[in-house]
Amino acid sequence: MSIPRGRTVRIAAAAVLAAGVLAACGGSGGPGGGETPRDDKAITVLMVDNPQMLRLQKLTAKHFTGRTGIEVDFTTLPENEVRGLISQDFANQTGRYDVATISNYEARNYAGKGWLRPLDSYISKDESFDQSDILLPMQLSLSGANGKVYAEPFYGESSMLMYRKDVFARLGLEMPANPSWRQVSRLAQRTDGAEAGMRGICLRGLPGWSEMIAPLTTLVNTFGGTWFDKDWNARLTSPGFTQAAEFYVGLVREHGESRAAQAGYAECLSTMRDGKSAMWYDTTAGAGSLEADTSPVKGKVGYVPAPVEKTESAGWLHTWAWSMQKASQNTRSAWKFISWASGKDYERLVGETSGWADVPAGKRASTYENPEYKRAAKAFHKVSRDAIRNADPRDPGVQQRPTLGIQFVAIPEFSELGGKVSRELSAAIEGEQSVKTALRKAQKDAQEVGDTYKRR
C-alpha cells in the first residue's frame, strides 16, 4: 500500500546531534539490557497537523531535544489522512513510527488488537509525570479492557458554542446561557451578514467520521436519535436522526460558511478567527486559539455549552493522545517524549511562550486550578471544564445504546461507516441530493454493520 506524503521535519542541531551520538556510544539498551534490542537517541512521531501539535513541533528542538539529546522526526498530516496512515502502519507493526497521535476512539480498539505498547511500567517509574493528575474521563478513555494505560492525552476536549459578543451586542441580541438548537438557528439568521463577508455560523461539512460526523452526532443524540438501538438495529432513517440531519444540513446551507463541504475543524477555526462567522459550534480546544495573544478576535468571543433539544447536555468527549507502537525499538526515548508532551512542564512552556489561554488543557486537574491559566482562560475555562465533566459516553441520548460513544459508535467499523455516511450528507450540503435520500443510502450500510453484531 502506498504511504501518504506528509510534511516531515527533522529536528536536530549539530551540538544536540553530537550529544546524541555520544550517548548512543555509551549503550544503555543492547540486547538483554532492556525491554528492546536497542534504544536510539532518535524517534519518529506521526501526528495530526492541528495548531497545537504544530506549536509543539516548533518547540521540540530547543526544549526537548536540547535537554535530552533525543532527535525527533515529525510527520504531520490532516486528520482524515493521519488516522488512515496510523491504522495502516500500526496494523503492520512496521516500527516506522515510534509514537503516533490517536483518539479515545482508537485507543481501546488498537490495544485489543495488540498494536500498542502498554505504558504502565513507564508511568510507575516516572514520578514527575503524575498520572493521578490526569482527569478521570481521560484516563478511562485511554485504557484497554484489561485496565492498562495505552496512551497519554496531549489535550482533552468536549464541544461548545462560540459566538461574537461584540456582534451580538451591536445587534441587540442575547445568547442564552444554555441555548437550544432552535434558538441558535434564529440567531444565525439574525447575524448572517452582520459584517462584510460574515455568515451566521460555521459547522463542519467536510466528509469524515471525525470531521462532519462528530458534531452532527451530538445533534442526533439531543434530537432523540441514535445510530443503533440496543439490539443493533440501524436507525438512520428514524425521526430523531432524520430531523437532526435535516436541521444540520439546512443550517449550514442557509447560514453556514462558504464552501462548507470542504470545511473541517481547521477551516472553521480560521473562519472564526478571521471574523467571517458570528458563531461556531465545535471543540472546546478551539477556544485557546481564539483567545491567543495573536488572535484578531481575542476578547470578542463568548462561550456557552453545546446547544440541546431533548437532553440536558450534548457535548462530546475527545482527546488527542500519544501512543507507542508495540513494534517500536526506541521505547525509552519514546516515553521521554510522551512524558514531556503530556506533562505539566510543557503546559508551563506554552503558557510562558504563547500565553496561558493557549495551553493544551482538558487533561490535567491541576491546569484548572492554576491561577495563571484561570486568569488567562477566564472567558472559557469553566464552560470547557464542565463540558468535559458532563460528557457521558455511556448515556448520551434518550434511549439505550448497544455500546459506548458520544460523537462516535465505539466499534472498529464506525470509521468506514461514518466516512460513507458523511460523504452522502456532504453531497446533500452541496445540493446534489436530499437529506432523506442520503440517509436511505446510509441506512443500508449501517444495517450491514449492525447485522454483524446481531450474529455475535
C-alpha positions in Angstrom: 0.0 0.0 0.0 1.2 3.5 -0.7 2.0 5.8 2.1 0.6 9.4 2.0 3.3 12.0 1.8 3.3 14.3 4.8 5.3 17.3 5.9 8.3 15.7 7.6 10.6 17.9 9.6 14.0 16.9 11.0 14.5 18.5 14.4 18.2 18.5 15.4 21.1 20.8 15.9 24.8 19.9 15.5 25.5 20.1 19.2 22.4 18.1 20.0 23.3 15.5 17.4 26.8 15.2 18.8 25.4 14.7 22.3 23.1 12.1 20.9 25.9 10.2 19.3 28.0 10.2 22.4 25.1 9.0 24.5 24.4 6.2 22.0 28.0 5.1 22.2 27.5 4.6 25.9 25.0 1.9 25.0 22.2 1.6 27.6 19.8 -0.6 25.7 21.6 -3.5 24.0 20.1 -7.0 23.8 19.3 -8.2 27.2 19.8 -4.8 28.7 16.3 -3.6 28.5 12.8 -4.1 27.1 14.0 -3.9 23.5 17.2 -4.8 21.4 18.2 -1.1 21.1 17.0 2.4 22.1 18.4 5.1 19.8 18.6 8.7 20.7 16.1 9.4 17.9 12.4 8.8 17.5 9.8 9.2 14.8 6.4 10.8 15.6 3.3 10.8 13.3 0.7 13.3 14.3 -2.3 15.3 13.3 -1.5 18.8 11.9 -3.7 20.9 14.1 -2.3 24.2 15.5 -1.4 22.9 19.0 0.5 20.0 17.5 2.4 22.3 15.1 3.3 24.5 18.0 4.8 21.5 19.9 6.8 20.7 16.8 8.3 24.1 16.8 9.2 24.0 20.5 10.7 20.5 20.4 14.2 21.2 19.1 15.1 23.7 21.8 13.1 22.5 24.8 13.1 18.7 24.3 15.9 17.7 22.0 18.2 20.4 23.5 17.6 18.9 27.0 17.6 15.2 26.3 19.6 14.8 23.1 16.7 12.9 21.6 16.1 13.8 18.0 12.5 13.9 16.8 11.3 13.3 13.2 7.8 14.6 12.8 5.4 13.7 10.1 2.2 15.8 10.2 -1.0 15.1 8.2 -4.6 16.3 8.1 -6.9 14.4 10.5 -8.5 12.0 8.0 -5.2 11.2 6.4 -3.3 10.7 9.6 -5.8 8.2 11.0 -5.5 6.1 7.9 -1.7 6.1 8.0 -1.6 5.3 11.7 -4.0 2.4 11.2 -2.0 1.0 8.3 1.4 1.4 10.0 0.4 0.1 13.4 -1.6 -2.8 11.9 1.5 -4.0 10.0 3.7 -3.2 13.1 6.4 -1.8 10.8 8.0 0.2 13.6 8.4 3.1 11.2 6.7 5.4 13.7 7.6 5.1 17.4 4.8 7.4 18.6 1.5 8.5 17.0 -1.4 10.6 18.0 -4.6 8.6 18.4 -8.0 9.5 19.9 -10.1 7.8 22.5 -12.0 6.1 19.6 -8.9 4.2 18.6 -7.3 3.5 21.9 -9.2 0.5 23.2 -9.6 -0.9 19.7 -5.9 -0.7 18.9 -5.0 -2.0 22.4 -7.3 -5.0 21.9 -5.6 -5.8 18.6 -2.1 -5.8 20.2 -0.9 -2.8 18.2 0.0 -0.6 21.2 2.6 -0.9 24.0 1.1 -0.5 27.5 2.6 2.5 29.3 2.1 1.4 32.9 5.7 0.3 33.6 7.0 3.7 32.3 4.4 5.6 34.4 5.3 3.8 37.6 9.0 4.7 37.2 8.3 8.4 36.3 7.1 10.1 39.4 7.4 13.6 37.8 4.7 12.7 35.3 1.9 12.4 37.9 -0.6 10.1 36.4 -3.1 10.8 39.2 -3.4 14.4 37.9 -4.9 13.2 34.6 -8.6 13.7 34.6 -10.5 10.5 35.2 -12.6 10.6 32.0 -9.3 10.8 30.0 -7.7 8.0 32.0 -10.7 5.7 31.4 -11.0 6.6 27.7 -7.3 5.7 27.1 -7.2 2.4 28.9 -7.8 -1.0 27.5 -10.3 -3.6 28.6 -7.6 -5.0 30.8 -7.2 -1.8 32.7 -3.8 -0.9 31.4 -2.9 2.6 30.1 -2.2 2.7 26.3 -2.0 6.4 25.6 -1.4 9.7 27.4 -3.5 12.8 26.4 -2.0 15.8 24.8 -5.2 17.7 25.4 -8.8 16.8 26.1 -11.9 18.3 24.8 -15.7 18.4 24.7 -17.8 20.7 22.5 -19.4 24.1 23.0 -20.9 27.1 21.1 -18.6 30.1 20.5 -20.1 33.4 19.4 -19.0 37.0 18.8 -20.1 39.0 21.8 -19.5 42.3 20.1 -21.6 41.5 17.1 -24.4 40.3 19.3 -24.3 43.4 21.4 -24.3 45.7 18.4 -27.4 43.9 17.0 -29.1 43.9 20.4 -29.1 40.0 20.6 -28.6 37.9 23.7 -27.1 34.5 23.8 -29.0 32.2 26.2 -26.9 30.6 29.0 -28.0 27.2 27.8 -29.2 27.6 24.2 -31.3 25.2 22.2 -30.6 24.5 18.6 -33.8 26.2 17.6 -32.6 29.4 19.3 -29.2 29.0 17.6 -30.9 28.8 14.2 -32.7 32.0 14.8 -29.6 33.7 16.0 -27.7 32.5 12.9 -30.4 34.1 10.7 -30.1 37.4 12.6 -26.3 37.6 12.5 -25.8 36.4 8.9 -24.3 39.4 7.1 -23.8 41.4 10.2 -20.4 42.3 8.9 -18.9 42.2 5.4 -18.4 38.5 4.5 -19.7 37.3 7.8 -22.0 34.2 8.0 -24.3 33.3 10.9 -22.5 30.0 11.9 -19.7 27.7 11.0 -20.3 23.9 11.2 -18.1 21.2 9.8 -19.2 19.9 6.4 -16.0 18.1 5.4 -16.6 14.3 5.0 -15.1 12.1 7.6 -16.3 10.4 10.7 -14.1 12.6 12.8 -15.0 15.7 10.9 -18.6 16.3 10.0 -19.9 13.3 11.8 -18.6 14.3 15.2 -20.7 17.5 15.6 -23.6 16.0 13.7 -23.9 13.0 16.0 -24.2 15.3 19.0 -27.2 16.8 17.3 -28.6 13.3 16.6 -28.2 12.5 20.3 -30.0 15.5 21.6 -32.7 15.5 18.8 -33.7 12.0 20.1 -31.9 9.8 17.5 -29.2 7.2 17.6 -27.1 5.3 15.1 -28.2 1.9 16.5 -30.7 0.9 19.1 -29.8 -1.5 21.9 -30.4 -4.5 19.6 -28.1 -3.2 16.8 -30.9 -2.1 14.5 -29.7 0.8 12.4 -31.8 3.9 13.0 -30.5 6.4 10.4 -34.0 6.9 8.9 -35.7 7.2 12.2 -37.4 10.6 13.0 -34.7 11.7 15.5 -31.8 11.0 13.2 -33.6 12.5 10.2 -34.6 15.7 12.0 -31.1 16.2 13.3 -29.5 15.7 9.9 -32.0 17.9 8.1 -31.6 20.6 10.7 -27.8 20.4 10.4 -27.6 20.4 6.6 -30.3 23.1 6.4 -28.5 25.4 8.9 -25.2 25.0 7.0 -26.7 25.7 3.6 -28.7 28.7 4.7 -26.4 30.4 7.2 -23.1 28.5 7.2 -19.6 29.2 5.8 -18.8 29.3 2.1 -17.5 26.0 0.6 -19.0 24.2 3.6 -18.5 20.7 2.1 -14.7 21.4 2.2 -14.7 22.9 5.7 -13.5 20.9 8.7 -12.2 21.9 12.1 -9.1 23.8 10.7 -11.2 25.8 8.2 -13.9 26.7 10.8 -11.2 27.9 13.2 -9.7 30.1 10.5 -13.2 31.4 9.6 -13.9 32.4 13.2 -10.5 33.9 13.8 -10.8 35.9 10.5 -14.2 37.4 11.6 -16.1 35.6 8.9 -18.5 33.8 11.2 -20.7 35.0 14.1 -20.9 31.6 15.7 -19.1 28.3 15.7 -20.1 25.0 17.2 -17.1 22.8 17.7 -14.4 21.6 20.1 -13.6 23.3 23.4 -10.0 23.2 22.3 -10.7 25.9 19.7 -11.1 28.5 22.4 -7.4 28.6 23.2 -6.6 29.6 19.6 -9.4 32.2 19.6 -8.1 33.8 22.8 -4.4 33.6 21.9 -2.4 36.8 22.1 -2.1 36.8 18.3 -5.8 36.2 17.6 -7.7 39.0 15.9 -10.8 38.1 17.9 -9.2 37.8 21.3 -11.6 39.1 24.0 -14.5 39.3 21.5 -15.8 35.7 21.8 -18.3 34.3 24.3 -18.7 30.7 25.2 -21.8 28.6 26.2 -22.5 24.9 26.5 -23.3 22.7 23.5 -26.9 23.5 22.3 -29.6 20.9 23.2 -33.1 19.8 22.3 -34.2 16.8 24.3 -31.2 16.2 26.5 -29.7 18.2 29.4 -26.2 18.3 27.8 -24.8 17.4 24.4 -21.1 17.9 24.4 -18.8 15.2 23.1 -15.7 13.7 24.7 -12.5 13.5 22.7 -8.7 13.5 23.2 -5.7 13.5 21.0 -3.2 11.3 22.8 0.3 9.9 22.4 0.5 6.2 21.9 3.6 4.0 21.4 3.7 1.4 18.7 4.3 -2.0 20.1 7.0 -2.7 17.5 9.0 0.4 18.5 12.6 -0.3 19.2 13.1 3.1 20.9 10.8 2.8 23.8 12.7 4.7 26.5 13.2 7.7 24.2 9.6 7.4 23.1 8.3 7.5 26.7 10.5 10.6 27.4 8.9 12.4 24.6 5.4 11.3 25.6 6.0 12.3 29.2 7.3 15.7 28.2 4.5 16.3 25.6 1.7 15.4 28.1 3.4 16.8 31.1 3.0 19.9 33.4 6.3 21.4 32.2 5.1 21.5 28.6 1.9 23.3 29.6 4.0 25.8 31.5 6.3 26.3 28.5 3.3 27.0 26.3 1.9 29.4 28.9 5.1 31.3 29.1 5.8 31.4 25.3 2.3 31.6 23.7 0.0 32.6 26.6 -1.8 30.6 29.2 -5.1 30.7 27.3 -3.4 28.5 24.6 -2.1 25.7 26.7 -3.2 22.2 25.7 -5.8 21.8 28.5 -8.6 19.4 29.2 -6.4 16.7 30.6 -5.0 17.7 34.0 -6.9 18.7 37.1 -4.0 20.9 38.1 -4.4 23.1 35.0 -7.9 24.2 36.1 -6.5 25.2 39.5 -3.5 27.1 38.0 -4.1 30.8 38.8 -2.3 31.9 35.6 -4.4 29.6 33.4 -7.7 30.6 35.2 -6.8 34.3 34.7 -5.9 33.9 31.0 -8.7 31.5 30.2 -11.4 33.1 32.3 -13.6 33.5 29.2 -14.0 29.8 28.6 -12.2 27.5 31.1 -15.3 26.9 33.3 -17.5 26.1 30.3 -14.9 23.7 28.8 -14.2 22.0 32.1 -17.9 21.5 32.9 -18.5 20.2 29.3 -15.8 17.5 29.8 -17.1 16.6 33.2 -20.7 16.3 31.9 -19.9 14.2 28.9 -21.2 10.7 29.4 -20.3 8.2 26.7 -22.5 5.5 28.4 -25.7 7.5 28.1 -25.5 10.4 25.6 -29.1 10.3 24.3 -32.6 9.5 25.2 -32.6 5.7 24.6 -30.4 2.7 25.4 -27.3 2.1 23.2 -25.6 -1.1 22.3 -22.1 0.3 23.1 -20.2 3.4 24.2 -19.7 6.6 22.4 -21.0 10.2 22.1 -19.8 11.6 18.8 -19.0 8.1 17.5 -20.1 4.5 18.0 -17.2 2.6 19.7 -16.8 -0.2 17.2 -14.0 -0.6 14.6 -16.4 -0.5 11.7 -17.5 3.0 12.6 -14.6 4.8 10.9 -15.6 3.4 7.5 -19.3 3.7 8.1 -19.1 7.3 9.3 -17.0 8.1 6.3 -19.6 6.7 3.9 -22.5 8.5 5.7 -20.6 11.8 5.8 -20.0 11.7 2.1 -23.7 11.2 1.4 -24.6 14.1 3.7 -21.8 16.3 2.3 -23.4 15.7 -1.1 -26.7 17.0 0.4 -24.9 20.1 1.6 -23.7 20.6 -1.9 -27.4 20.3 -3.1 -26.7 17.1 -5.1 -29.4 15.1 -3.2 -31.9 15.4 -0.4 -31.0 14.5 3.2 -33.6 11.8 3.2 -32.1 10.2 0.0 -28.7 10.4 1.7 -30.0 8.7 4.8 -31.8 6.0 2.9 -28.5 5.0 1.2 -26.6 5.2 4.5 -29.2 3.1 6.3 -28.3 0.1 4.2 -24.6 0.4 5.1 -25.4 0.9 8.8 -27.7 -2.2 8.9 -25.0 -4.3 7.4 -22.7 -3.4 10.3 -25.5 -3.9 12.8 -26.2 -7.3 11.5 -22.7 -8.5 12.1 -23.1 -7.6 15.8 -26.5 -9.2 16.0 -24.9 -12.5 15.0 -22.3 -12.3 17.7 
